[in-house]
Amino acid sequence: MANTLRVGMIGYRFMGKAHSNAWRQAPHFFPLKANVELHTICGRDAANVEAARKQFGWQNASTDWRAVVNSPDIDIIDINTPNDSHAEIAIAAAKAGKHILCEKPLALNVKQCDEMVAAVKKAKVVNMVCHNYRRIPAIAQAKKMIEEGTLGEIYHYHARYAQDWIVNPDFPLVWRLQKGVSGSGTHGDINAHIIDLGRYLVGEFKEVCGLMHTFIKERPLMDAGGKGQGLAANSGKKMGKVTVDDTALFIGRFKNGAVANLEATRFALGRKNHIEIEINGSKGSLHFDFEDMNRLKFFDNTNPADRMGFRDILVTQGGGVHPYVGQWWPPGHIIGYEHTFVHTIADFINACVEGKSVQPTFEDGLKNERVLEAVEESAKKRQWVKV
Ligand code: 4PW
């Protein structure tokens, strides 16, 4: 494997910004087995992609993703585009022998995910879905404690991912609200993350029973100029149909006997990017709140009666014993959202050098999509569905 890995990144907006920062920071803070070159950033609008190139520090800008994917100068393809192009780009990248990091959800549906898994297996390239929250140090610590049996038998996985950015009915019909482009609404966008964390921390889902709802059925189309994206998108005068869910909730059973309840919503005013998880077992419980992401609350039922209560594990106070944090700052100096991408990309780079699998793989993305689709089917039929 070459000493330098050259990255081609397709897509340059919110996730492009988070990933650019991570490609740049990972070698500064983590012992990587190769150097990294931010070789080419790619997007559809030449002026915007050039501006992103300058702002994020990439060497080249391109508007032709096929040329980037097939370039002999590129080793890694990082996909940050809207969901409807993940499969096509990833399959082409696999055929070209590139290692692939892809934003979540892996694709629009199980069929596309299956094709992507087959393509990366055939090409034997390293593949990873960017479920960055797995690499929050407190979450990685929770995983370690669960694996060590600290919580005993797991009974409950309770997770909520709540945002509020589309409560205003005048907010326009951006791509995340169009089924053809996004696959689903809150479900694939944010339920996918807490499904991933459930699979990571507790195990595989066995069956689910879901409810999906759209509160605002019509919204203004984006303005004719298409100016402004994401939260800054501008509304036009014409209206269009919202084709995705505004909220998706489900209960479920894991194969190991634990039970789950998950809720994803974009209609929880005051909740901007709120992820809350509680896991209850036979020996204790863990509680995590992303707005206080360096803290993991632990209830230990073996404590003497006069010392009972949740106590705080502060991952930035362990002097580096907790996953990832030791690479950053001295004890007590906290880390944030962007670090989760740095951790993800650092692990991905080392896996590329070693030619090893790195979780969550495309196979994990496929399993995640199976849960998503089972919930959709269940909500539609109003009955339990096996995953
Ligand atoms: O992780 C989250 C996403 O999946 C994000 O930070 C924002 O909400 C952007 O997309 C979704």
Boltz pocket constraint, residues with backbone or C-beta under 6 A from the ligand:
constraints:
  - pocket:
      binder: B
      contacts: [[A, 14], [A, 104], [A, 189], [A, 190], [A, 193], [A, 273]]
      max_distance: 6.0
